[in-house]
Amino acid sequence: MKERTVIQNARIPGSLSLKDLTIEDGRFTSVKEAEPNISTSAENKVVDVEGRVVLPGFVDVHMHLDKALTWPAIPNYSGTLAEAVWRYEEAQEHMDVDSIEERMRATILKSIQHGTTAIRTHLNYSTPSYLYKVVEAFQKVQSYFSDFITLEAVLMCPFEITKEVEKDIQWAITNGIHLLGGAPHLAQNPQDNIAKIFELASSLNVNIDLHIDESDDPAVKTLEDVCKWTIQTGYQGRVVAGHCTSLSAMDESEAFNLMELAQKAKIGIVTLPSSNLFLMGRQDNGLIRRGLTRVKQLMDLNIPVASASDNIQDPFHPFGKADLLQIALLTSYGAHLTAEKNLEKLIEMITSVPAKLMNLDGYGIGVGNWADFIIFDITDLRMILTELPTTRESWRRGHPICRVTESITFHLN
């Protein structure tokens, strides 16, 4: 006989009334109005959440698992992107598979602890030696955590892609890497780098996720080349661009034209508020720029915009704890998404929008979808970014996999 679980009296987004969520074989089989009395039996388990908020599992669509938890061992005294890049490249020569895997595991556990059920991680290529180590480490954590979280990897292609590098990239794709990426705006010849990445992705039939225009300089606009290549190769809907911060430095008309082109190319955008608030504007005097892309205007053009963790405790961003609620709060501040009506958008930016960018099968609280969700110790969704509730329980495929509780004791006498 099938085991059935009912999450009773759940408060889910988009519904004014409480819902009962029925789960069988790891999927939601019904989402209906809450009933006052549901019988419990050996095959019918009832979990009454008493009006608490239930959200679909968080989706962290842009992270760097191989870099995570390397700070303060790898410092960044200037706080700039340039120093972060060279500091990490210098240190990675001394890394081995075990140390990379250990940090990946610890970061994934932090993510699960906070309710994340899917991660897309960007992994450095740098050198063939580092590539083989990082792919092996990723294979190990993907195998170990396969029942608990969806893991997807993007290979950051180097600036110069020779025939030997092409062979390495092909090897990586056949050994568990899912997408091609890179940071072409930092290359000596960005146009050539973009062209080569699209050529390789097309030949390997894999999607593309790039770091694009992470700069305060309005003249940095490789997003335009990415859009043109996307349309030229028929890759609409298969390309994601992270950062895009130089959009905010451009004048209005130039930025609008570029955003319209991104809309035409059906490119998804990921804003990374924690890292960009930390790294950008370092050369500014007086009024310091926020360092985020044009989140509101992109949304107004119906361009999908997700928000993600990016770097966690490394030279690119020494803080963070893999909690996407914290990232949603930073997005709210940085993008001025502070009205009550914006809350639903902020939640979508860490759930349904990145789920679509990752093409996750059966995502969300709905009949037929996987029962991956988070129960929060809060009954008013409007208060979730105010409270950032510590107490939460993560479920994966219809089973609880992690519960975190907060204990507070006052000694006031």
Salt bridges, closest charged atoms under 4 A:
GLU24 OE2 - ARG4 NE 3.17
ASP25 OD2 - LYS2 NZ 3.55
GLU33 OE2 - LYS19 NZ 2.35
GLU35 OE2 - LYS32 NZ 3.38
GLU50 OE1 - ARG52 NH1 3.34
GLU83 OE2 - ARG87 NE 2.91
GLU101 OE2 - ARG105 NE 3.06
GLU136 OE2 - LYS140 NZ 3.54
GLU152 OE1 - ARG120 NE 2.66
GLU164 OE2 - LYS167 NZ 3.57
GLU166 OE2 - LYS196 NZ 2.81
GLU199 OE2 - LYS196 NZ 3.17
ASP209 OD2 - ARG120 NH1 2.76
ASP209 OD1 - HIS122 NE2 3.66
GLU214 OE1 - HIS243 NE2 3.42
GLU224 OE1 - LYS221 NZ 3.71
GLU224 OE2 - LYS228 NZ 3.29
GLU252 OE2 - ARG294 NH1 2.94
GLU254 OE2 - LYS221 NZ 3.12
ASP284 OD1 - ARG289 NH2 2.76
ASP310 OD1 - HIS62 NE2 3.19
ASP310 OD1 - HIS64 NE2 3.29
ASP310 OD2 - HIS243 NE2 3.71
ASP323 OD1 - ARG392 NH1 3.04
ASP372 OD2 - ARG396 NH1 3.45
ASP372 OD2 - ARG397 NH1 2.43
ASP377 OD1 - ARG52 NE 3.04
ASP380 OD2 - ARG382 NH2 2.88
GLU393 OE1 - ARG403 NH1 3.71
